[in-house]
Amino acid sequence: MSFPGDEKTNEVGTATTTNNGDPSTPPSHSIPPAAPAGDHLTISSLKWWTDDEESRVRRKLDWNILPMLFIIYGAAYIDRSNIGNAKTAGMNVDLGISDIQYRLITTIFIISYILFQWLLLFYLVVPAHIWVASCAAVWGLASALQGTAQGFSGLMATRWFVGMAEAGFGTGVALYLGFFYPRREIGYRFAWFVTSSAFASAIAGAIAYGLVRAHAAVAGWRLLFVVEGAPSILVAIFIFFFLPDNPRKCRFLNEREKLIADARLFKPKSEHGEEGGATVAAGEVAGAAAHERGQSSGMKASLGTMVAAARKKFDKDSIKAGLLSPVAWLASLQLWTVNVGYGSIPIFLPTILKDSGFTAIKAQGYTAPPYLVAWVYTLIAIYVSDRLQHRATFNIVHFAVGAAGYIMLALSESHNVRYGAVFLVALGLFPQVSFSYVYLITNVSSERARGFGLTVLGTLSQTAPLVGNLALFPAADAPYYRRGMWTSAGVSLGGLLIALTTITFLTLANRKRDKAAAQLEAQSLRSGGNKLSPSVSAGGQAAGTGIDEEKASLAVGASGEAQRERLAAKRHLDMSVPEEKEEALRRYIDEGRRGEDSPYFRYVV
């Protein structure tokens, strides 16, 4: 498994100064080095670790966090979509469920998922290992209990709880990854998480294929719910003990690596020192109170501290920035168009295949290949997009391909052609789920604002499957569901227009920033000063380094104003030149600490 940024020198060309200033000497201390004295103090001192060390930390994070998220989301997706396979396996016939009742059963999950999207904000105040494990245990138990349902009401109740628990987990993972990775490193990692749904769909189809053919004493669809729900409960136990809450809680990192993992994020000052999920203080206060005043008092102290942390994190500026972000709304509209058709495919694909001439058993098995192909392609597309820091071309092509697939499904009656069209739909629209999320993740820099932006995205975009469930694929339209296919094709073309709007908006915003930066650079040259560098050192010290950033910035300015002016005015830096490499680091730190307020921040289009 390879990720962008794993190479020795990262994309900003950061310096490779070791703890004693000699790149050839391996680090031997578990604490950051003291700042150099006198005129030798530079902004690169704020990055006191080597590129090799950072790559090693990044790889450890990848291999210890991503597989757990991949597995748990795959389990969640199986539990949410297995209702379609259960129907094909005879659930509706055994329980006497009508077509409209089945659509209500699938719809109640979506309603619950929408209403509880705000639960993702709990990632900011509750330790992640507790929150994720709790969500997984609830949806796993509810999913397994579907196998005991005796009628319509039992399935409605269990599907409600599956939706509620999954709402608190899925979208919030984009927020959780930000506790460990800079925004430019999140995209590909999040794609691994999201695309596990395609892999899970393939597995679910294979499991359903096997269980339907098995001659068990229990109905195949009941066995299906139990077999596919139990893993979530088991994974929840594992998550509780091994999922880290933040870089400082990573058992697989040594003390120095923990400091590197936290410091390399270059968090804004307002977020510096905060932990992902609940703050350190919450755990410390709860533990101390439990020992001194008993378990009851400890629980009260923990709750009080978490409430205080929530008030601190959910400030008015962050709420406003997230809820009113144009990027969040444009990404949400893109994802809405994707979910109108694609969000219903996991539920109706087995039925579409069966009604197109395949037997029930073959229909279960044939659901797997389109998802596997889409999974592989999505990872490749996101990887290339992250390397290029470019999304526009991919977005346009994806919506066009998805629309073409739906048009083929609407026009053709050939089983082979229709099955091939399913591949086009999967290849076109499934990757766009990841791209829609990544647009928001990489273009909203504040962790708190990102949380509220994700709430907008999750809530708005998940209303789309309601259209698919209630209107697109009624039984009367079988076996070709032309009305649903034409509608999905039209909505996909609408998504293409929204993608073009998003591209135009971000491009114009970047041009405006370029113009402002050029004016600032010209002013800097005229005044003979350095107008572009004070923001890195807006007071305070680098995390764990003991370096006064204001003194660092002043020292840089005094070390050669003419050189600094030239670098400040230069748009394209040469990473082979040490001074320009140093300037790239300074700009990277500034962008990380000030986000959209930095003159170097640019939207990824």
N, C-alpha and C positions, 0 to 999 in steps of 0.2 A: 504494500500500500504506500503510494507516494503522493505527497501533497505539495502544492505551491509553497515556496519558501524553504523547502528542505535543503536546498543547495547551500554551499558554504557561505556565500555572500548574499544577503537578502536584497529585496528590491530597492531599498533606499541606500544601499551601499554603506551600511553602518561601520563605524570604526572597530578595530580589533585590538584595542588596548587591553592588556591583562591587568591583574591586580598590582603588579609591580612595574608596569609600563613596558615590559619586554615581551613582545609577542611570542618569542620562542620559549618562554617559561610557562609551563602548565600551571593552572590555578591550583593553589594548595591550601587555601583558607575557605572556611565555610561562611565568612562574613565579608561584606563589601570592603574594598580598600579605602584607606583614607585619601582625601583629596590631595593632589600635588600642591606644593606651596608656590607662592609668588607668581611670577609672570608666566609660568608654565601651565597655569590653570586655564582650561579650555572647556567649551561646551561638551566636547566628547567625553569629558570626565563624568558627565551625567550617565553615560553608558559605560559602566565599569566592568562589563563582561565581554567575552569574546564571541565572535560569530559561531564558532564551533560549539561553545557552551549553549548558546541560544538554540542552535539546531538540535542539539541533544535534548534539551528541555522540550522543544516542540514535538520531537518524535515520541518522547515519553508520554506527553499529553495525548497525542494522537492514538497511540496504541493502548492506552489505559482507559480513555474516556469514550472514544468513538465506537468501539465494538459494543460497549454496554448500551449506548443510545441506539445503535443500529438494531440490536436484538429486541430491546424493549418496545421500540416503535413498530418493528415488524410484528411483534405479538399483539400490539394494540390494533394494528390495521387488520390483522386476521380476525380479531374479535369484533371489529366494527363491520366487516364486509362478509362474514360467513353466513349472514342471513340469506344472501342470494343463492349460495350453494345448498343451504338447508331447504330452500323452496324447491329447487330442482330435484333434491333427494326425496321429496314427498311430504314435507312439513305441512303445506297448505291442505293437502288432501286428508292427512291424518287428523288435523285439528279443525277441519271444516272452515278454514279461513278464506274469505272471499278476496277478490282482486283489490277492492277498495280498502279492506282491512289490512291486507299486506302492505299497501302503499302507506297506510297510516302507521304501521309498525316501523317501516323504514324511515318515515318522516319524523317520528317522535325522537329518534336519536339525533337528527339534525337540529330540531328545535332545542333540545337540551344542550347540545354542543354550542349553539349560538348563545343561549341565555347565560351560560357559565364561562364564556371566553375571558371575562375579567379575572377569573381565578389564576390566569398565568402571571399576574402581578405578585402572587405569593412567592414566586422565585426570588423576589427582592427582599423578602422579610422572613422566610422560613428556610432553614437549611435544606439544600437540594436533595440530599439523600433521604430525608424524612418525607419531603413533599412528593417526590417522584415515586418512592416506594408505596406511599399511601394511595396515590392515584392508581398505580398498577394493580394493587391488591383489590381495590374496589371494582375496577372494570373487569378484572379477571374472574372474580367471584360472580359478578352479575352476568357475565357472558356464559360461564359454566351453568348457572342456574337457568338459562334459557332452555337447556336440555330437559328440565323438569316441568316446563310449562304445560298446562293442560288446556290452554285456550288463548284467545285473543288478549285478554286482560293481563295474563301472566307475562306474555311477550312484551306488551307495552311497558309494563313496570320495569322489567329487566333492561330493556333497550334504553329507557330514560337514564338509568344509573350508569350504563356503559358510556353514554354521551357526556354526562356530567363529569365523570372521572377523566375521560380522554381530553375534554376541553381544558382541564387544569394542567395537562401535561404537554400536549403536542406543540402548539404554537410557541409556548414559553421556552422551548429548547433553543430557539434563536436568541433569546435573551440570556439563557444559561451559558451558551458558548462564548458570549461576550465577556464572561468572567475570566476566561482563560486565553482568548485570542484577540489580537487587534482586529479592527473591522475589516481590513483587507485580507485577512486570513480566514474569515468565518465562512465565506461563500461555499468553497469546496467541501469544507467539513459539514456544513449544514446540508449540502446535497447528499452526502453519504447517509445522513440521518433520514432525510425525506424519501430518498429513493429506496430505502429499505421496504417501503410500502409495495413497490413493484415486485421486489424479491419475495416479500411475504405473500403477495397475491398469487405468485407462481406456486409457492409452497402450499398455500391454502387449496389451490385447484388440485394439486397432486394428492394432498391428504384426502380431500373430498372424493377424488376418484377412487382411492383405495378403500375408504370407509363405505362408500355406496356399494362397492362390489363385495364387501365382506358380508358374511352370513352370520350376524351376531343376534343374540336374543333381544337386544335393544334396537329400536329403529335407527337406521343409519344417521338420520339428521339429528337425533338426540345425542348419539355418540359423538357426532361431529362437534357440537357445541361444547361438550365436556372435554374432549381431547384437545380442542383448540383454545379453550379457556384456562385450563390448568397451568400451562407454561407461564402465563402472566403472573400467577400467584407465586410460582417458584422464583421467577426472575425478580419479583418485588423484594423477596428476602435477600437475594444477592445484592440488589441495588442498595438496600438499607445499610449494608455493611461495607460496601466497596465504592460507591459513587462519591467522588470528592465534592465538597461544597464550593471550593475556591482554590486558588493556587497554594495558599498556606496550609490547606488541609489535605494535600496530595501525599499519601503515604509512600508513593513510588519515587518521590523526589527527596534528595537530601536537603539540608538547611540552605545551602548556597543556591541550589536549583530552585527552591521555593521563592527565594528573594528575587532571582532572575525572572521567574515566571510571572511574578507580580509586577516588578519594575518595568519589564519590557512593554507593558501595555501603555505606559506613559499616560495615565489617566488624567482627566481634568482635575484641577485642584479641588473642586467641589465634591468630587467622588473619590479623591485620594484617601487611602487609609480605610476605605470601606471594603467589606467582604461581599462576595457574591452570596445572595440569599441573606440570612440573618447576619448581623454584625458579630464580631468577636465578642463584644461586650455582652450580647445576649446569652451566649454560652457560658461566659465567665460568671455573670450575675446569677444565672440559673443554678450553676454548680455550687457557687458559694452559698447561695440562699438555701439550697437543699441540705447542705451540711450543717449550717448554723441554725436554721429555723425549722427544718423538717421539710419533707417532700411537698406538702401543701403550700407552704410559703415559697418554696423554690419555683413551683409552677406559676404562682402569682407574679413573682419577680420576672420570670421568663416572659410571661404574657405582657407585663407592663413594658419591658424592654423592647419587645417586638413591636408593640404599638408605637412606642417612641421612635423606633427605627423607621416604621412605616410613615409616620408624619414627616420625618426628615427627608425621606426619599420621594414622597408624593407631594412635592411642593407645587405651587401654582404654575411656575414657569415651565417645569417639566411636563405637567399635564397639558398646558396650552401648546407647547412645542410639539408634543406627540399627537394630540387629537386634531390639531389644525395643520399638520405637516402636509403640504401638497404631494410630497413623495409617497407618504403613507396612503393617501387616498387614491392616487394613480395606480400604485401597486395593488391596492385592494380591488379596484375596478378591473385590472388585468386578471387577477386571480378569480374574480367573480365570473368573468366570461369563460375561463377555463373550467370552472366547477359546474357551470350550467349543464354541459354535456358530459365531460369526463368524470365529474363527481358521481354520476349515476352509473357509469359503465361497470364498476365492480359488482354492483347489485344486479344489473340486467344483462351483462355479457353472457352468462351461462344460458339464460332464457333465449336470448337472441340466437345463439348458436344452435340450441335445441330446436327452436322454431324454424330455423333455416335448413333443417334436414338432418342434423346430427342427432345421434341417440343421446339420452340423458348422460350416460357414462362418458361418451366421447366429448360431450359438451363440457363436462367438468375438466377433463384433461387438456382440451384445447384452449382453455383460458390462460394457461401458464406462459406459452412462448411469447405473446405480445408484451407481457410485462417484463420478462427477462431481457428482451431486446431493448425496451425502453429504459430499463435500469442501466444497462451498459452504456448506451448512448448518452444518457443524462450525465453520468459521471465524466465521460470524455468531454462533453460540451461545456460543462461548468469548469472543468480543469483548464481548458483552453481559454475560456472567457476570463477566468481569474488571472491567468498568466498575462493576457493582453489587456486586462482591466477594461473590457469592452463587452457590452451586452446587446446593443441595438440590432446588429445583424442577426443574431440568434433569435431574438424576439420576433422579428419580422418573418423569418423562415418558419419558425415553429407554428405560428398562427396560420400561415398559408398552408402548410402541410396538413395541419389538423382539419382545416376547412375542406381541403381536397379529399381527405378520408371520409368525412361525413357526406360529401356530395356523392362519392362512389357508393356508399351504403344506401343513399336515398335512391339512386338510379338503377343499381344492379340487382338482379335476382339470382345471380350465380353464387353458389356457396363459396367457391374458391375466391372469386373476386371480393365478396363481402368479407371473408376472413382476412384477405390481404389488406382490405381497407381498415380493418381494426388495428393492424400494425401501424398504418399511417396516423390514425387517431392517437395511438399510444405514443408514437415517436414525436408527433407534433405537440400534443398538449401536456403529456406527463412531464417533460423537461421544464415546461413553462411554470409549473407549480414552484419548482426550486428557483427559477429565475425571478419570479414575482417576489418571493421572500427576500432574495438576495438584493434586489433593488432597494428595498427598505433597509435591510441590515447594513449595507455598505454606505448608504447615503444619509443616514441619521446617526450622527456620531455619539450623542449623549445616551448613556445606558438607560437612564430613566425615561427620556423622551422616546427612546426605541421601544420601551415596554408598553407605553400607551399607544404608540403607533401600531404595534403588533396587535393590540386589543382591537383597534379599528379594523385592521386587515382581517383578523380572525373572525370578527363578528359580521362584517359586511360580506366577505367572500363566501362564508358558509351559508348565507341565505340562498345562494345559487342552486344547490342540490334540491331545495324545496321545489323549484321549478321543474327540475328533472323528474323528481319522484311523483309530483302531483299532476303533471301535464304532458310530459314528453313521451312516455312509454306505456300508455294504457293497453290493456289486454286486447281491446277491440282493434288495435292497429297491428296486431301480429299477422304474419311473421316478420314483416319488413320494417315496421315502425317508421314509415316515411315521414310523417309529420314531425316526429322527434328528431330524425336525422337532418331534415331541412332546417329546422329551428336551430339545432346545434351548429350547423354549417354557417348560418347567418350570424349567430352569436360569436362564432370564432372570427368571422370577418370583422365584426364589431370590435373584438379584442385586438385585431390588427390595427384598427384606427386608434384605439386607446394607446397601444404601444407606440405608434407614430407620434401621438400627442405627448407621451412621456418623454420620448427622445427629443422632441422639439423643445419642451420645457427645460429639460436638464441642459441641453446644449446652449440655449439662450442664457440660462443662469450661469453657466461656466464662462461664457463670453463676457458677461457683466463683471464677473470676478476677475477675469483677465484684464479687462479695461481698468478696473479699480487698482489692481496690482501694478499695472504699467504706470499709472499716475503716481502711485506711492513711490515706485522706484525712481521715477523722474524727479520727484520732489526730494528724495534722498540724495540723488546725485547733485542737485542744485544747492542743497543746504550743506553738503559735505558731511552729513551725518549718516547714521545707520538706522533707518526708520522701520526696517523689517524684522529686527531681531529682539526687541525688548519683551515680546510676549512669552517667550520660553521661560523667563525668569520672573513671573509676576508674583514674586514673594515665595517664601517657603523653601523646603529642601527636597532634594531627590529622595525617593523612598528608599530607606535603608542605606544611603550612601554617606550621610553626614555632610553633604556638600551644600553650601549656601548658593542657590541658583542665581540670585541677584548679583553676588560677587562674581560668579562664573561669567554671566553675561557682560558685566562691566569690564572684566579682564579681557574678554574676547574683543570688545570694542576698542580697548586701549592698545591691543597688540598689533594693530595695523589698520588704521581707518581706511586708507586708500584701497587696500586689498579687500576689506570687507565691503566697501562701496561697490567695487567691481563685481564681487560675488553676489551681492544683493540685487544688482541690476541684471544679472545673467539669468536667462530663462532656462537654458538647457545646460545641465552640469555634466562634466566629464568625470566619471567615477574612477578613472585611472589617476587623476590628480588629487593628492591627499587633501589639499585645502578645499577643493570642491566636494570631495567625499564628506568632509567635515561639515560643509554647508548643507549637504543633503540630509545629514543626520539632524542638524539644527532645525531644518524645515519639517522634518518628520516628527520631531518631538513637539514642535509648535502646533502642528496639525492635530496630534494626538491629545494635547492638553487643552486646546481651545476649540476644537471641532470646527463647526461652521463659522465661528468668529475668526478663525485663522485666515490670513491672506493667501495661504498655500492650499487651503481646502478646495478640492474640486469634486464635483459629483461624478460618479462612474456611470457613463452613458451606455 
